[in-house]
Amino acid sequence: MKKIINTPKAPAPIGPYNQAVLSNNTLYISGQIPIDPSNGQLIEDDIKKETLQCMENLRAILKAAHMSFKDVVKATIFVKDMNSFSDINEVYGSFFNPETAPARETVEVSNLPKFVNVEISMIAVR
């Protein structure tokens, strides 16, 4: 059985998908880009602020599913420029205990939705 998870505290989807899908005890969260859900504006030109907004959007979706970053088992980070890796990693890492952090990959891509610099998706398990 699957349950659709959507919250107004994260950006509305910009295509035919949902913010997240809960299947049994596993939450699959769609990639989050740095859109501020309070005004719909993109956060741009500061990769740390962009990454922070992605993480806050993910936090809101996790909370809507009654979960937290402690439940995350897998993350994927897509970046336009791998030279931003250390700044992204610094912000991302502040949300996790290094000893229990999830599995992750970081992939450089040529473009992302709305031409943002970073997108992050996650899988969490209760």
N, C-alpha and C positions, 0 to 999 in steps of 0.2 A: 504494500500500500504506500502511496506517496501523498505527501501533503505539500502544498505550495506555501512558501514563506515569502511574504512581502511586508515591508514596513515603510512608512513615510519618512523615517529617520535615515534612510539611505536613498540614493538617487533611483528614480523610476527607470526601468529598463528602456533602452533606446532601440529595441528590436523585439522580435517574437520569442521572448524568453522571460523567465521570472528571476527575481533576485536570488532565490535559493529553492531547492527541493529537498525535503526530508523524506528519506526512504528507510523505513524501519528506524534504526537508531543512527543513521548516517545522513549528514547534512552536506549537500553539494552546493557550494556558493559560486554563483557566476562571477566572472571577472569584474572587479570594481576599479573604476577610473576616478581621477581626482575631481569629482563634481561635488560641490557643496549642496546637500539636499535642501538647505534652508532657502536658497535663492536660485538653484539650478545653474550656477556659474561654475565654469572650470577654474581650477587653481592651476596657474601656469607660471613658468619662469623661475621656479625654485623647487628643485627636485626633492628636497627634504619636506617642504610643505605639501607637495603633491603626494608623496608617499604617506605622509601623516593622514591626509584626507582619505586616501584609499583604505588605510588601516581603520580609521574611524567609521567609514562606511561598512567595512567588514564587521567591526565590533557591533554596530547597530543590528546587522542581520543576524549575527550569532545570538545577540540578546533576544531578538524577536523569536528565535527558536529555543529560547531558554538554555542557551549554551554560552561558552566564553572561549577566549583564546586557549585556555587549558585543555579544551576538547579538540583542538585542531591537530590533525595527524598528518596533513599534507598541504603544502602551499606551492603555488607556481607564480613566479614573478616574470613578467614580460617587460623588457626595457628597450627603448629606442637607441640608447647609447650605453654600452657596457662601462664606459668611463665614469658613469654615475653610480656604479655598483657600491662603492664604499659608503656614499651618502645614503643610498637606499637601505643598505644593510644596517647602518647605524640606527635609522628610524625603525625599521622592521624589527630589529633585534630588541629594541626597548619594550616590545610587547610580549616577549617570551623569556622564560627562564632557560638559559643555555642548556641546562642538564635535561630538560624535558621538552625542548623545542621540537617542532614537527619536522618531518622530512621535507625537502624543498629542492626545486631547481629554479635557476634564473636563466632566462633565454633572451638574447638580443634579437629583436625583430626590426623589419624595415618600417613598419607603420602599425599604429594601434587605432582603435575607434576615436573619432574626433581629433586624431593626430596628437594624442597625449603622449607623454614621455614614459609613463609607467602604468601597468595594470596588474592587479593581484587577484588570484582566485584561491579558494581554500576548500578542503574537505575536513569535516569535523565528525567525531563519533562520541555518543554519550556512553 
